[in-house]
Amino acid sequence: MDLVVHAPRLPSRGETLLGDRFETLNGGKGANQAVAAARLGANVAMAACVGNDAFGRSLSDALHRERIDLAHVHMIEGQPSGIASITVGSDGANSIVVAPGANAHLSTDHVDAAADLIARADMLLCQLEVPLATVARAIDIAGRNGTPVLLNPAPAQPLPDALYGKIDYLLVNETEAALLADIPVSGLPCARFAADALLGKGVRNVLVTLGAQGVVWAGAQGSGYMAAPTVRVADTTAAGDTFAGGFAVERASGLSMQRSIAFGQRAAAVSVTRAGAQTSIPFRAELEKDSVSQA
C-alpha cells in the first residue's frame, strides 16, 4: 500500500518539511506491473503475499477488479501487508522507502506451487520486493520450461553471478544499472557502457531506462536508443512499472524490441501525467486513441 505525501519538494537529509495532500493508494512493484500488463492487453496471474489486514484485503480486491488471477496470492497471518512511504515533489519527482511486511514471506514453496502456471506463461515478470531466493527459484522454473524471463531488479541489490545467464530481459534504471554493472551511470554514454557490462555477465538483453531521456537497450538483436515522449509530468510514481508491463505485453506477443520499447514508453508517458501508482496506469484503448498529451 502506498502512503503518499505531496510536498513542494523532496526533503534534504535530516530536514522536516511541511507537506500538502496525503493519499493511501494501492501499490507495490509486482502489483503495479501486473495491473499494467492486464490493462495493456495480457492475461495475468500473480504470485504474492499480503497480510490479514485492511491493506491486504484492499490490495487483493483491487487486483481482482483488474481480472488478475489470484490463485497464488497468499494471506499471511501475523504479518502486515507491505507498505511504501512515498514523497512526491511539485515537479513530479519522488522518493520511496518500502517496508516489505508479508512480501518477505513469499517462499520457494509458494513458487513451486505455481510451477505449472510459470511453465505455461508467455513471460515471467519478476521484481525484488520479495526474497531473492524466491525470485531465483521462479526464474529456474521458467528456464526449465522455456518461459522468457524479465527481471526488474528493484529495489536494487547485488545478484548472484549464476543468475545473469538465466535472464532474457534485464530492465534497470540508472541506480540499478550502476549497482549491478559497478560503474557510475548518468546519461546516455554511461548507460551504454553499463548495458554492455551487463551483457558481459550473461544477460541476453538489457534495457536501461533514463526517465525523460528515454531508454538505452542492447542484446541479441543489436542495440539502440529510443527517446521518451515529451509530456507534462504530474507524478513519476509507477512510471517504470508501467513501462515494464507494457514492454512485457508486446514482447511476449512477439513484437520487436523497438516496438515493444515504444509501446512501454507510450504507456509510461501517460502514467506520469496522472497522480498515484495503479491509478495512473492507462488502458490499451487509451494508447490506441493516442491519449498522450504533448507538452
C-alpha positions in Angstrom: 0.0 0.0 0.0 1.4 3.4 -1.0 1.3 6.1 1.7 1.8 9.2 -0.4 2.6 12.7 0.8 2.7 15.6 -1.7 5.2 18.3 -0.9 6.7 21.4 -2.6 9.9 19.5 -3.0 11.8 16.4 -1.7 13.3 17.0 1.8 17.0 17.2 2.3 18.9 14.9 4.7 17.7 15.5 8.3 15.1 18.0 7.2 11.4 18.1 8.3 9.3 19.5 5.6 5.6 20.5 5.7 3.7 18.6 3.1 0.4 19.1 1.3 -2.0 16.3 0.3 -1.9 12.8 1.8 -3.2 9.7 -0.1 -3.4 6.0 0.5 -3.2 4.2 -2.8 -2.8 0.6 -3.9 0.8 -0.1 -5.0 3.7 -2.5 -4.9 6.0 -3.0 -7.8 4.7 -6.5 -8.6 1.1 -5.4 -8.3 1.7 -2.3 -10.4 3.4 -4.3 -13.1 0.6 -6.9 -13.0 -2.0 -4.2 -13.4 -0.1 -2.5 -16.2 0.2 -5.8 -18.1 -3.5 -6.6 -17.5 -4.7 -3.1 -18.6 -2.4 -3.2 -21.7 -3.7 -6.5 -23.0 -2.4 -9.5 -21.2 -4.0 -12.3 -19.2 -2.1 -12.0 -15.9 -1.7 -14.2 -12.8 0.2 -13.1 -9.7 2.2 -15.0 -7.0 2.4 -12.8 -3.9 1.7 -12.4 -0.2 -0.4 -9.9 1.7 -1.2 -9.6 5.4 -4.5 -10.4 7.0 -5.3 -6.7 7.4 -7.3 -4.0 5.8 -4.5 -3.1 3.4 -4.2 -6.8 2.3 -7.9 -7.0 1.6 -7.9 -3.7 -0.3 -4.9 -4.8 -2.4 -6.4 -8.1 -3.2 -9.8 -6.6 -4.1 -8.1 -4.2 -6.4 -6.2 -6.9 -8.3 -9.5 -8.9 -8.6 -11.2 -5.9 -10.2 -8.4 -6.0 -12.8 -9.3 -9.6 -13.6 -5.9 -10.8 -12.4 -5.7 -14.5 -11.3 -5.2 -14.5 -7.5 -5.0 -18.3 -7.0 -1.4 -17.9 -5.9 -1.8 -14.7 -3.7 -1.4 -15.9 -0.1 -2.7 -14.2 3.1 0.0 -14.4 5.8 -1.3 -14.4 9.4 0.6 -12.3 11.9 2.3 -10.1 9.2 1.3 -6.7 8.0 0.9 -6.0 4.3 3.8 -4.3 2.7 3.8 -0.5 2.6 5.7 2.2 0.7 6.2 5.6 2.2 6.3 8.0 -0.8 7.1 11.7 -1.0 6.2 13.4 -4.3 7.6 16.9 -5.1 5.8 19.5 -7.1 8.0 18.6 -10.1 6.7 15.0 -10.0 10.0 13.6 -8.6 9.6 11.1 -5.8 11.5 9.3 -3.0 10.3 5.9 -1.7 11.0 3.7 1.3 9.5 0.2 1.3 8.6 -1.9 4.4 8.1 -5.4 2.8 5.9 -6.9 5.5 4.2 -10.0 4.1 6.1 -9.7 0.9 9.2 -11.1 2.7 7.3 -14.3 3.3 6.8 -15.3 -0.4 8.7 -18.5 -0.3 10.2 -21.0 -2.7 7.3 -23.4 -1.7 4.8 -20.8 -2.9 6.7 -20.5 -6.2 6.9 -24.3 -6.6 3.1 -24.5 -6.2 2.8 -22.1 -9.2 5.3 -24.1 -11.3 2.7 -25.2 -13.8 1.5 -21.6 -14.2 5.0 -20.4 -14.8 5.6 -23.2 -17.4 2.6 -22.2 -19.4 3.2 -18.4 -19.3 4.4 -16.4 -22.3 6.6 -14.4 -19.9 7.7 -14.4 -16.2 8.0 -10.8 -14.9 9.9 -10.5 -11.5 10.9 -7.7 -9.1 12.9 -7.7 -5.9 10.4 -6.6 -3.3 10.2 -10.3 -2.4 13.1 -12.6 -1.4 15.8 -13.0 -4.0 15.9 -16.8 -3.3 12.2 -16.9 -4.3 12.8 -15.0 -7.4 15.7 -17.2 -8.4 13.5 -20.3 -7.9 10.8 -18.8 -10.2 13.5 -18.0 -12.8 14.8 -21.6 -12.6 11.4 -23.0 -13.2 10.9 -20.6 -16.2 14.2 -21.6 -17.7 13.5 -25.3 -17.5 10.2 -24.7 -19.4 11.3 -22.2 -22.0 9.4 -19.3 -20.4 11.2 -16.0 -21.1 12.2 -14.0 -18.0 12.0 -10.3 -17.5 13.7 -9.2 -14.2 13.3 -5.7 -12.9 15.9 -5.8 -10.0 14.2 -3.2 -7.8 14.8 -2.3 -5.1 18.4 -2.6 -6.3 20.6 -5.3 -4.7 23.5 -7.4 -5.9 22.6 -10.5 -7.9 24.3 -13.9 -7.9 26.6 -14.3 -10.9 24.8 -17.5 -11.9 21.5 -15.7 -12.2 22.5 -13.3 -15.0 22.7 -16.0 -17.7 19.1 -17.0 -16.9 17.6 -13.6 -17.6 16.2 -12.8 -21.0 15.4 -9.1 -20.3 17.1 -7.2 -17.5 15.2 -3.9 -17.0 17.1 -1.4 -14.9 17.1 2.3 -14.2 20.3 4.4 -13.7 20.6 3.5 -10.0 20.1 -0.2 -10.6 22.4 -0.3 -13.6 25.2 1.4 -11.6 25.0 -1.1 -8.8 24.9 -4.2 -11.0 27.5 -3.0 -13.5 29.7 -1.4 -10.8 30.2 1.8 -12.8 28.6 5.3 -12.4 25.6 5.8 -14.6 24.4 9.2 -15.5 23.2 9.9 -19.1 23.4 8.1 -22.4 27.1 7.2 -22.7 27.3 5.7 -19.3 24.1 3.8 -19.8 25.5 2.2 -23.0 28.7 1.2 -21.1 26.5 -0.3 -18.3 24.3 -2.2 -20.8 27.4 -3.7 -22.4 28.9 -4.6 -19.0 25.6 -6.4 -18.0 25.6 -8.3 -21.4 29.1 -9.4 -20.5 27.7 -11.0 -17.3 25.4 -13.3 -19.5 22.1 -11.4 -19.7 20.5 -11.8 -23.1 19.0 -8.3 -23.4 19.5 -5.2 -21.2 17.2 -2.1 -21.1 18.4 0.9 -19.2 15.6 3.4 -18.5 16.6 7.1 -18.2 13.3 8.7 -17.3 12.6 11.7 -19.5 15.8 11.0 -21.5 14.4 7.7 -22.9 15.7 4.1 -23.0 19.1 2.5 -24.0 18.9 -1.2 -25.0 21.3 -3.8 -26.1 21.1 -7.5 -26.8 20.7 -10.3 -29.4 19.0 -8.1 -31.9 21.6 -5.3 -31.7 21.5 -2.1 -29.6 19.9 1.3 -29.7 18.4 4.3 -28.0 14.8 5.5 -28.0 13.9 9.0 -26.8 10.9 9.3 -24.5 7.7 11.2 -25.5 7.6 14.7 -24.1 4.7 15.2 -21.7 3.6 17.3 -18.8 4.7 15.5 -15.6 2.5 15.3 -12.6 3.9 12.3 -10.7 6.5 9.8 -11.8 5.3 7.1 -9.3 4.9 3.7 -11.2 6.2 5.1 -14.5 8.9 2.3 -14.5 6.3 -0.3 -13.6 4.0 0.8 -16.3 6.9 0.6 -18.8 7.7 -2.9 -17.6 4.2 -4.1 -18.0 3.8 -2.5 -21.5 7.1 -3.8 -22.7 6.4 -7.3 -21.4 3.0 -7.5 -23.1 4.3 -6.6 -26.5 7.4 -8.6 -26.3 5.6 -11.7 -25.1 3.3 -11.2 -28.1 6.2 -11.4 -30.5 6.8 -7.8 -31.3 10.3 -6.4 -31.9 12.4 -4.8 -29.2 11.9 -1.4 -30.8 8.1 -1.7 -31.0 7.9 -3.2 -27.5 10.0 -0.4 -26.0 8.0 2.2 -27.9 4.7 0.8 -26.5 6.1 0.7 -23.0 7.2 4.3 -23.3 3.8 5.5 -24.5 2.2 3.8 -21.6 4.6 5.3 -19.1 4.2 8.7 -20.7 0.5 8.6 -20.0 1.1 7.4 -16.4 3.3 10.4 -15.4 0.6 12.8 -16.4 -1.5 11.4 -13.6 -1.2 11.1 -9.8 -0.6 7.8 -8.0 0.6 4.3 -8.9 -2.1 2.0 -10.1 -4.5 5.0 -10.5 -2.1 6.4 -13.2 -1.7 3.3 -15.4 -3.6 3.6 -18.7 -5.7 1.0 -20.5 -4.7 -0.1 -24.0 -7.7 1.6 -25.6 -6.3 5.0 -24.3 -3.0 4.4 -26.1 -4.7 3.4 -29.3 -6.5 6.8 -29.2 -3.1 8.5 -28.8 -4.1 10.0 -25.5 -0.5 11.2 -24.6 -0.8 15.0 -24.1 2.1 16.7 -25.7 3.8 19.5 -23.8 
